[in-house]
Amino acid sequence: MPVLPSCLLEPLWDQFSALLPEHVDTHPLGCHNPRTTDRTVFEHVIAALVHGSGYERITTPGCSDRTIRRRVRHWAQLGIAEQVYALTLEAYDRMIGLELAELSVDGCITKAPCGGEAAGRSPVDRSKQGLKRSVATEARGIVSAGANRHDSPLLVPTLEAAKEQVGEFPDQINVNLDRGYDSDKSRCALAGLGFTGEIARKGVPAPIQADKRWVVERSHAWMNGFGKLRRCTEKRSRVVDFYLYLAAAIITLRMLIRRATPLYRWNSRPTTKRLK
């Protein structure tokens, strides 16, 4: 059973493969084993992302774990996942439209048992190694940092990443934040960017003031559905970002198909209303 339905996997692979450089065989004798196809490795990478399994557990006779590691490192250095995410976001904006007047930003701490370049001591998991990602929605700008960092220092990088992915922002933008950003530093940062902020106050129960922040909590829940993000064993920060952007591309593509189904017609349109 495929880890992703074909209506998600095929368009994702079409864009991914179009960005891959052409492979040139440089072996002097030309007598080595045939190279594993990019499509085969891509399917194994998606399986690793969804299930969170180690490469040794998903290896097959035609694709070894070392092949997957080498290809993932190469693709991460080329920034393929970031480009695929940007194309997916552009398609969503063109067909559905991004509502950028209201943004919600929040961070999420996940496990990183193997440590790594982007890992740090988690303040919520007995100082074990962890990762913190910061997400902005509707734009969904993603950056990764050590789990021992506070939400506030990641606010500006997250908004800048979102602006880089989307392009021009509207003249008036309101940013919805939880009580972790309730500080003068966060308010000065928003004022420096020309944004207004609706920040939850410390000491006030959250359900009264949740309002528009539920979208970013939902996005974090969707991203935690990917095993590789929920418990990341990668040590290189570029590879961590590769999986983050690849997961964001899948989530954006899934939402694009959901919202485009009642508006557009195409031959491979899914018949089920729920896409996993």
N, C-alpha and C positions, 0 to 999 in steps of 0.2 A: 504494500500500500504506500503511495507516495506521501511524503511529509507535507507537501503543499498541493492543492488542486491545480490542474493543468491551466485553468484560467488565470492563475497567479504566476505559475512557474514559467509558462511559455513567453508571455510578454516581458517578464523580468529577464529571462535568458536572451531574448532578442536584443534588448538594449545593452545587456552586459557583454554579449559576444561582439556587438558592433564596436565596442570600445577597446577590445583586446588587440594588441599588436600582432602582426603576422609572425609566426614562429619560423625562425631560420635554423636549420640543422647545421651545426658547426662541428660535428664529430669528424675527425680526420679520416677515419676508415669507413664510417657509415655502416658498421656491423653491430651496433648496439640494439637493444630491444626497441620495438616501436614505441613512440611517445604516447602516453595516455592522453586522450582527447580532452579538451577544455570542458566540454559538456559533461563528461563523466566526473571530472573533478568538481565541477560546479554543483552537481547533484549531491556529491558527498559533503561539500561545504554547507549546503542548505540543510542537510540532515544533521550535521554537527551544530549548526545554529539553532535549529528547532529543538532537538533533543538534548543538546548540551553534552553529548557523549564525547569521550576522547577519540582521537583519530584512530587509535588501535582497535577500538570497538566497532567502528563503522567501515573498516577496511574490507576490500573485496579482492578476489584474485586478479582483477584488472586494474586495481588502484590501491597502492600501498599507502601507509600512513606518512611515509617520508615524502611521497609525491604530493600529498595534500598539503603538508607543511610548506614545502618549497613553493608550490603554486600560490598558496595564500599569502606568503611573504612577498612574492613578486607582485601579485595583484594589489596588495596593500601599499607597496612602494609606488605603484603607478596611480594610486588614488581612484581606482575603478569604482569602488562602492560609493564614494562621494559624488562622482559624476552621474552614476545611475540614480542616486537619490535626488540630485538637482534636476535631472530630466523628468523624473516622476513628479516632483513638486511643480515643475513648469507645466506638465500636462494637466495636473489637477487644477492649477490656477487658470489655465486656458479653457478647460471644459466645465469646471464647476465654479471656480472663483474662491480665492482665499479671503477670509474676513479678518483683516489685519488691524482693524480699529481697536479690537480687544485682544490682548495677549495675556497668557497665563504662563508663569514660570515657576518651576519647582525642581528640587533635586531629589535623588533617590540613591540610597546606599545599597550595594549588592556585595556578594561574597567574592573574594579573590584568593582562594586558599594557596595558590602557588606564588603569590606576590607579583612582582614585576615592576616595570618602569612607572606605570601609572597608579600603582597600588599604594595604600597607606594604612595606618592603624585605624580600625573602625571604632568610633565612639559608642556604637550601639551593639557591638558583638564582642565584648570582652577584649578589646584591642587586637582582635584578629585582623588579618589582612583583608582589605576590602577596596571597592571602587565606588566612586560617586560620579553619577552622570547628571547633567543639568539639561532640562528640556524646556523649550519655549513652544507653546501652541497658541495660535493656529499655525505659525510658521515652522515650528518643530526644529529649531536650531539646536544642534547637539554638540557638546564638548565633554571631554572626560578629564577627571582629575583625581587626586588621591582622596580616599574616603575620610581622612582626618581633616579635611578642609570644610569650613562653614559654607552655608548657602550663599551668603552675601558676596564673597569675593568672586563667585561664579556668575553673578547676575549680569555684569557688563559683557564678559566674553560670550555668554549665551545669547544675549540680544544682538551682539555684533555678528555672531555666526548666523543667526536667523536673517539679519539684514543682508549678509553676503549671499545667502542661498536664495532669498526672495528678490532682492534688488531694492527698488524704491519702496519706502514705507509711506503710509498716508501722513498728512500734515498733523493730525491729532491721533495719538495712540494712548490708550489707557492700559496699564500693566497691572494685572491682578496677582497679588503675592500673599503668602501665608505669614504667620507670626514670626517665622524664622528670619524674615527680612525687615522686621520692625526695628529699624535703627536709622539714625541720621545719615549714616554712610550710604545706605540704600536709597534714601530719598535724594541725597545729593547726586548720586550716580544717575538716577532717573531724570533729575532736573538738568544734568549736564548733557544728557542725550535728547532733551526736549520732550520727554514723555511725562504723562501724569501717572500717578500710582494709586491703587486702592489696596492698602496693606492691612491685613488683619492685625488687630491690636492684642498685645499680650495681656492675659488675664480675662479675656472675654471668650466665652464658649464658642468653639469653632462652628457648630451648625448654624448659629445665628448669622454668621458672616461668610459662609462658604461661597454662596452666590455663583460666580463665574469661574471659580478655580477647579471645578469638577472635571473640566476637559483635560487638564494636565494630569490629574490623578488617574483618569481613564487611560491616557496615553502611557503612563508609567506601568499600569496594570497590563496593557497590551505588550509592552516591551519585556516585562517580566515573564510573559508567556513563552519567551524564547529561552531555552535552557542555557545557552552560551552566555547570555547577558545576566541571567539570574545567578549563575555560579561560573564565573569566568576563570579559566585556567591558563589564559594566554599571558605572556610576560611582556611582549613588545607592545608599546603604546600604539604604534601604527596598526598592528593587527587588531587590537582592542577597538580602535576607531573604525576599522574595516567592518567588523561585525556590527557595531552600533549603527553605522550608516546603512548597511545592508538590511538590518531589521527595520529601520525607519523607512526605507524604500518599500519594503513589503507591506508595512502598515499603511503607508500613503496610497499604494496601489490598490490595496484591498478596500479602503474607503472610497477611492475613485470609482471602482467598479460598483460598489454599493449605491453610490449616489448617481452614477451615470445610467444604471439599469432602467429606471423609469423615464429617462430623458432621451436615451439614444438606443439605436438598434445595431447589432453586429452579429455575425454568424456564430462566434464563440461565446456569446453572452451566457453566463451561468444561469441555470434554472433554479437553483436553490437560493433562498434569501440569506442564508447564513454561510459565510466564508470563514473557515478556520485558518 
